[in-house]
């Protein structure tokens, strides 16, 4: 299990959805809990909103999938199953930029 991998996670309130691991590699390697972003389980039928980014087959998903970047979930690694893929390098940068913007992080 590594950062930027996409796994299926059974979220308590939402059921099974793709989840992008966004924790630091040290946390992923050593801790039982990791931070993830939730993605839609349905094919994207609209463009991403300002709090979302679009992933697709290049990232290992079956179709265009919206990922919410304004909410981090802390989940137990044992709840992640069925590795689906890994986010491309270009979209990693876009995800980080979108997370920073959504959470109000700025570099001064």
C-alpha positions in Angstrom: 0.0 0.0 0.0 1.4 3.4 -1.1 0.4 7.1 -1.3 -1.5 7.9 -4.5 -2.8 4.3 -4.9 -6.6 4.0 -5.4 -8.3 1.3 -3.3 -11.9 0.5 -2.6 -13.1 1.5 0.8 -16.4 0.8 2.5 -17.2 4.2 4.0 -19.6 4.1 7.0 -22.1 6.6 5.6 -21.6 6.2 1.8 -20.8 2.5 1.2 -18.1 1.2 -1.1 -16.2 3.9 -3.1 -12.8 4.4 -4.6 -10.4 6.0 -2.2 -7.2 7.8 -3.0 -4.5 7.5 -0.3 -3.0 10.9 0.4 -1.0 10.2 3.6 2.8 10.6 3.8 4.7 7.4 2.9 5.9 6.9 6.5 2.3 6.9 7.8 1.2 4.5 5.1 4.1 2.2 6.0 3.8 2.3 9.8 0.4 3.5 11.0 -2.9 1.6 11.1 -4.8 4.8 9.9 -4.3 6.7 6.6 -5.9 9.8 5.0 -7.9 9.2 1.9 -10.0 11.2 -0.5 -13.4 9.7 -1.5 -14.3 9.3 -5.2 -17.6 8.7 -6.9 -18.7 5.2 -7.5 -20.7 6.2 -10.6 -19.4 7.3 -14.0 -18.9 11.1 -14.0 -21.7 12.7 -16.0 -20.7 16.3 -15.4 -17.5 18.4 -15.3 -15.7 18.6 -11.9 -16.8 21.3 -9.5 -14.2 23.6 -7.9 -13.8 21.1 -5.0 -13.3 18.1 -7.3 -10.8 16.6 -9.8 -11.5 14.0 -12.5 -9.6 10.7 -12.7 -10.0 8.1 -15.3 -8.6 4.9 -16.9 -5.0 6.2 -16.9 -5.3 6.1 -13.1 -6.6 2.6 -13.1 -10.3 3.3 -12.9 -13.0 1.9 -15.1 -14.4 5.2 -16.1 -14.2 9.0 -15.5 -14.5 9.4 -11.8 -14.9 12.6 -9.6 -12.7 12.9 -6.5 -13.7 15.3 -3.7 -10.7 17.3 -2.6 -12.2 19.3 0.2 -12.6 16.5 2.8 -10.0 14.1 4.1 -11.2 10.8 5.6 -9.1 9.0 8.2 -9.6 5.3 7.7 -8.1 2.1 9.0 -5.9 0.5 6.3 -7.6 -2.8 6.9 -10.8 -1.2 5.5 -9.1 -0.7 2.1 -9.4 -3.6 -0.3 -9.2 -4.2 -4.0 -6.4 -2.0 -5.3 -7.7 -0.2 -8.4 -4.8 1.7 -9.7 -2.5 4.7 -9.0 -2.9 8.4 -9.7 -0.7 9.6 -12.6 2.1 12.0 -11.7 0.4 14.9 -13.6 -2.9 14.4 -11.7 -1.0 14.1 -8.4 0.1 17.7 -8.8 -3.4 18.8 -9.8 -4.8 17.0 -6.7 -2.3 18.6 -4.4 -3.1 22.0 -5.8 -6.9 21.4 -5.5 -6.6 20.1 -1.9 -4.5 23.2 -1.0 -7.1 25.5 -2.6 -10.1 23.7 -1.0 -8.6 23.7 2.4 -7.3 27.3 2.2 -3.6 26.5 2.4 -1.4 29.1 0.8 2.3 29.6 0.5 3.4 33.0 1.7 
